[in-house]
Amino acid sequence: MGHLKTFWKRRELLWELVKRGIKLKYRKSYLGIIWSLLEPILSTIVLTVVFGTLLGRGGRDFPLYVLCGRLLYSFFASSTKSAARSIRMNAPMIKKVYIPKYLYPLSSILFNYIITGISLLVLIPLCVYCRVYPKLHMFYVILPFAVLFVLTYGCGMILATISVFFRDMEYLWDVLLTLIMYSSAIMYYPEKLMKSGYYWILKFNPLFCVITNFRDAIMGQPMEWNYLLTALEIGIVLSLIGTYMFYKKQDEFILAI
């Protein structure tokens, strides 16, 4: 309870760090936050042309299928990379002023979460184009989107702790993110892989579980509740591990940054 009270007292500082992160992300950008809407649309067009047209895969709703996965993966990738760099990038402030250090990776995740939430608006015109019309079932997107935050927070706190002492972790994580992307079925339908002996690659990839349920909610299909529960369990475990690691090592950060 003491930690929760301290966190509540620091909520305004956390919000200031979030606003600073958003401003820095779009500093010297003419389009600013509008780019958060244009970038996923442009990348979806490229992926649809390559995988949907040139390779002859997908139907009319394939662009929507790709965009759902692209938005969620982009949030996970950008947030975890920002969290991994958060302590080192804020080293001057950490050395001068006392601020609870967990606010840095947390704010990095939160400002990306807000930007991704705004980016979800691009799903509306694409749903119209793909003839996927609004249903009450779409409100289920809140559940996988919330689980995604828990999962990202856990990974982010672990990376923030390790990257202080092992800088190469940032480069290693870039490689791992490529593996995660291709095992999350963002640009392809997973049916063939699910029927093979490599089904476990998808089943135990929590990001794939989240993306699958997000797509199901958008497209009005039955939710894969076992997938969502698996992702939530992994996210909670990673969050507990990450918070514990960060709490135990935070006093040593000043010696390594």
Contacts in CASP RR format, 6 or more apart in sequence:
PFRMAT RR
TARGET T0000
AUTHOR 0000-0000-0000
METHOD contacts of the structure
MODEL  1
MGHLKTFWKRRELLWELVKRGIKLKYRKSYLGIIWSLLEPILSTIVLTVV
FGTLLGRGGRDFPLYVLCGRLLYSFFASSTKSAARSIRMNAPMIKKVYIP
KYLYPLSSILFNYIITGISLLVLIPLCVYCRVYPKLHMFYVILPFAVLFV
LTYGCGMILATISVFFRDMEYLWDVLLTLIMYSSAIMYYPEKLMKSGYYW
ILKFNPLFCVITNFRDAIMGQPMEWNYLLTALEIGIVLSLIGTYMFYKKQ
DEFILAI
6 100 0 8 1.000
7 100 0 8 1.000
10 99 0 8 1.000
10 100 0 8 1.000
10 103 0 8 1.000
13 99 0 8 1.000
13 103 0 8 1.000
14 103 0 8 1.000
14 106 0 8 1.000
14 107 0 8 1.000
14 110 0 8 1.000
17 103 0 8 1.000
17 104 0 8 1.000
17 107 0 8 1.000
17 111 0 8 1.000
18 107 0 8 1.000
18 110 0 8 1.000
18 111 0 8 1.000
18 114 0 8 1.000
19 111 0 8 1.000
20 107 0 8 1.000
21 107 0 8 1.000
21 108 0 8 1.000
21 111 0 8 1.000
22 33 0 8 1.000
22 111 0 8 1.000
22 114 0 8 1.000
22 115 0 8 1.000
25 111 0 8 1.000
25 115 0 8 1.000
26 32 0 8 1.000
26 33 0 8 1.000
26 35 0 8 1.000
29 35 0 8 1.000
31 38 0 8 1.000
33 115 0 8 1.000
33 118 0 8 1.000
36 115 0 8 1.000
36 116 0 8 1.000
36 118 0 8 1.000
36 119 0 8 1.000
37 118 0 8 1.000
37 119 0 8 1.000
37 121 0 8 1.000
37 122 0 8 1.000
40 67 0 8 1.000
40 70 0 8 1.000
40 71 0 8 1.000
40 74 0 8 1.000
40 119 0 8 1.000
40 122 0 8 1.000
41 67 0 8 1.000
41 122 0 8 1.000
41 126 0 8 1.000
43 70 0 8 1.000
44 63 0 8 1.000
44 66 0 8 1.000
44 67 0 8 1.000
44 70 0 8 1.000
44 126 0 8 1.000
45 63 0 8 1.000
47 66 0 8 1.000
47 70 0 8 1.000
47 186 0 8 1.000
47 187 0 8 1.000
48 62 0 8 1.000
48 63 0 8 1.000
48 66 0 8 1.000
50 187 0 8 1.000
51 57 0 8 1.000
51 58 0 8 1.000
51 62 0 8 1.000
51 66 0 8 1.000
51 187 0 8 1.000
51 188 0 8 1.000
52 58 0 8 1.000
52 59 0 8 1.000
52 62 0 8 1.000
57 188 0 8 1.000
57 189 0 8 1.000
58 65 0 8 1.000
58 189 0 8 1.000
60 130 0 8 1.000
60 131 0 8 1.000
61 130 0 8 1.000
61 131 0 8 1.000
61 132 0 8 1.000
61 219 0 8 1.000
63 126 0 8 1.000
63 129 0 8 1.000
63 130 0 8 1.000
64 123 0 8 1.000
64 126 0 8 1.000
64 127 0 8 1.000
64 129 0 8 1.000
64 130 0 8 1.000
64 132 0 8 1.000
64 218 0 8 1.000
64 219 0 8 1.000
65 189 0 8 1.000
65 215 0 8 1.000
65 219 0 8 1.000
66 186 0 8 1.000
66 187 0 8 1.000
67 122 0 8 1.000
67 123 0 8 1.000
67 126 0 8 1.000
68 123 0 8 1.000
68 211 0 8 1.000
68 214 0 8 1.000
68 215 0 8 1.000
68 218 0 8 1.000
69 184 0 8 1.000
69 186 0 8 1.000
69 211 0 8 1.000
69 214 0 8 1.000
69 215 0 8 1.000
70 186 0 8 1.000
71 116 0 8 1.000
71 119 0 8 1.000
71 120 0 8 1.000
71 122 0 8 1.000
71 123 0 8 1.000
72 116 0 8 1.000
72 144 0 8 1.000
72 145 0 8 1.000
72 148 0 8 1.000
72 207 0 8 1.000
72 210 0 8 1.000
72 211 0 8 1.000
72 214 0 8 1.000
73 180 0 8 1.000
73 181 0 8 1.000
73 184 0 8 1.000
73 186 0 8 1.000
73 207 0 8 1.000
73 211 0 8 1.000
74 116 0 8 1.000
75 112 0 8 1.000
75 113 0 8 1.000
75 115 0 8 1.000
75 116 0 8 1.000
75 148 0 8 1.000
75 152 0 8 1.000
76 148 0 8 1.000
76 151 0 8 1.000
76 152 0 8 1.000
76 155 0 8 1.000
76 180 0 8 1.000
76 207 0 8 1.000
77 177 0 8 1.000
77 180 0 8 1.000
77 181 0 8 1.000
78 112 0 8 1.000
79 108 0 8 1.000
79 109 0 8 1.000
79 112 0 8 1.000
79 113 0 8 1.000
79 152 0 8 1.000
79 156 0 8 1.000
80 152 0 8 1.000
80 155 0 8 1.000
80 156 0 8 1.000
80 159 0 8 1.000
80 173 0 8 1.000
80 177 0 8 1.000
81 170 0 8 1.000
81 173 0 8 1.000
81 174 0 8 1.000
81 177 0 8 1.000
82 105 0 8 1.000
82 108 0 8 1.000
82 109 0 8 1.000
82 112 0 8 1.000
83 105 0 8 1.000
83 108 0 8 1.000
83 109 0 8 1.000
83 155 0 8 1.000
83 156 0 8 1.000
83 157 0 8 1.000
83 159 0 8 1.000
83 160 0 8 1.000
84 156 0 8 1.000
84 159 0 8 1.000
84 160 0 8 1.000
84 162 0 8 1.000
84 163 0 8 1.000
84 169 0 8 1.000
84 170 0 8 1.000
84 173 0 8 1.000
85 108 0 8 1.000
85 163 0 8 1.000
85 170 0 8 1.000
86 104 0 8 1.000
86 105 0 8 1.000
86 107 0 8 1.000
86 108 0 8 1.000
86 160 0 8 1.000
87 94 0 8 1.000
87 101 0 8 1.000
87 104 0 8 1.000
87 105 0 8 1.000
87 160 0 8 1.000
87 163 0 8 1.000
87 164 0 8 1.000
87 253 0 8 1.000
87 257 0 8 1.000
88 163 0 8 1.000
88 164 0 8 1.000
88 167 0 8 1.000
88 257 0 8 1.000
90 104 0 8 1.000
91 257 0 8 1.000
93 99 0 8 1.000
94 101 0 8 1.000
94 104 0 8 1.000
94 253 0 8 1.000
94 254 0 8 1.000
94 257 0 8 1.000
95 254 0 8 1.000
95 257 0 8 1.000
101 246 0 8 1.000
101 250 0 8 1.000
101 253 0 8 1.000
102 157 0 8 1.000
102 243 0 8 1.000
102 246 0 8 1.000
102 247 0 8 1.000
102 250 0 8 1.000
104 160 0 8 1.000
105 156 0 8 1.000
105 157 0 8 1.000
105 160 0 8 1.000
105 246 0 8 1.000
106 153 0 8 1.000
109 149 0 8 1.000
109 152 0 8 1.000
109 153 0 8 1.000
109 156 0 8 1.000
113 149 0 8 1.000
113 152 0 8 1.000
117 145 0 8 1.000
120 141 0 8 1.000
123 218 0 8 1.000
127 133 0 8 1.000
127 134 0 8 1.000
127 218 0 8 1.000
132 218 0 8 1.000
132 219 0 8 1.000
132 220 0 8 1.000
135 220 0 8 1.000
137 217 0 8 1.000
137 220 0 8 1.000
138 217 0 8 1.000
138 218 0 8 1.000
138 220 0 8 1.000
139 217 0 8 1.000
140 213 0 8 1.000
140 216 0 8 1.000
140 217 0 8 1.000
140 223 0 8 1.000
141 214 0 8 1.000
141 217 0 8 1.000
141 218 0 8 1.000
143 213 0 8 1.000
143 217 0 8 1.000
143 223 0 8 1.000
143 228 0 8 1.000
144 210 0 8 1.000
144 211 0 8 1.000
144 213 0 8 1.000
144 214 0 8 1.000
144 217 0 8 1.000
144 228 0 8 1.000
144 231 0 8 1.000
145 214 0 8 1.000
147 210 0 8 1.000
147 228 0 8 1.000
147 231 0 8 1.000
147 232 0 8 1.000
147 235 0 8 1.000
148 207 0 8 1.000
148 210 0 8 1.000
148 214 0 8 1.000
150 232 0 8 1.000
150 235 0 8 1.000
150 236 0 8 1.000
150 239 0 8 1.000
151 206 0 8 1.000
151 207 0 8 1.000
151 210 0 8 1.000
151 231 0 8 1.000
151 234 0 8 1.000
151 235 0 8 1.000
151 238 0 8 1.000
153 235 0 8 1.000
153 239 0 8 1.000
154 235 0 8 1.000
154 238 0 8 1.000
154 239 0 8 1.000
154 241 0 8 1.000
154 242 0 8 1.000
154 243 0 8 1.000
155 238 0 8 1.000
156 242 0 8 1.000
157 239 0 8 1.000
157 242 0 8 1.000
157 243 0 8 1.000
157 245 0 8 1.000
157 246 0 8 1.000
158 238 0 8 1.000
158 241 0 8 1.000
158 242 0 8 1.000
158 245 0 8 1.000
159 169 0 8 1.000
159 170 0 8 1.000
159 173 0 8 1.000
160 246 0 8 1.000
161 242 0 8 1.000
161 245 0 8 1.000
161 246 0 8 1.000
161 249 0 8 1.000
162 169 0 8 1.000
162 245 0 8 1.000
163 169 0 8 1.000
163 170 0 8 1.000
164 249 0 8 1.000
164 252 0 8 1.000
164 253 0 8 1.000
164 256 0 8 1.000
164 257 0 8 1.000
165 249 0 8 1.000
165 252 0 8 1.000
165 256 0 8 1.000
180 205 0 8 1.000
180 207 0 8 1.000
183 201 0 8 1.000
183 202 0 8 1.000
183 205 0 8 1.000
183 208 0 8 1.000
184 205 0 8 1.000
184 207 0 8 1.000
184 208 0 8 1.000
184 211 0 8 1.000
185 193 0 8 1.000
185 202 0 8 1.000
185 208 0 8 1.000
185 211 0 8 1.000
185 212 0 8 1.000
186 211 0 8 1.000
190 202 0 8 1.000
190 208 0 8 1.000
193 199 0 8 1.000
193 201 0 8 1.000
193 202 0 8 1.000
194 202 0 8 1.000
202 208 0 8 1.000
203 209 0 8 1.000
203 227 0 8 1.000
203 230 0 8 1.000
204 230 0 8 1.000
206 230 0 8 1.000
206 231 0 8 1.000
206 234 0 8 1.000
206 235 0 8 1.000
207 231 0 8 1.000
208 227 0 8 1.000
209 224 0 8 1.000
209 227 0 8 1.000
209 228 0 8 1.000
209 230 0 8 1.000
209 231 0 8 1.000
210 227 0 8 1.000
210 228 0 8 1.000
210 231 0 8 1.000
212 224 0 8 1.000
212 227 0 8 1.000
213 223 0 8 1.000
213 224 0 8 1.000
213 227 0 8 1.000
213 228 0 8 1.000
213 231 0 8 1.000
215 221 0 8 1.000
216 222 0 8 1.000
216 223 0 8 1.000
216 224 0 8 1.000
217 223 0 8 1.000
END
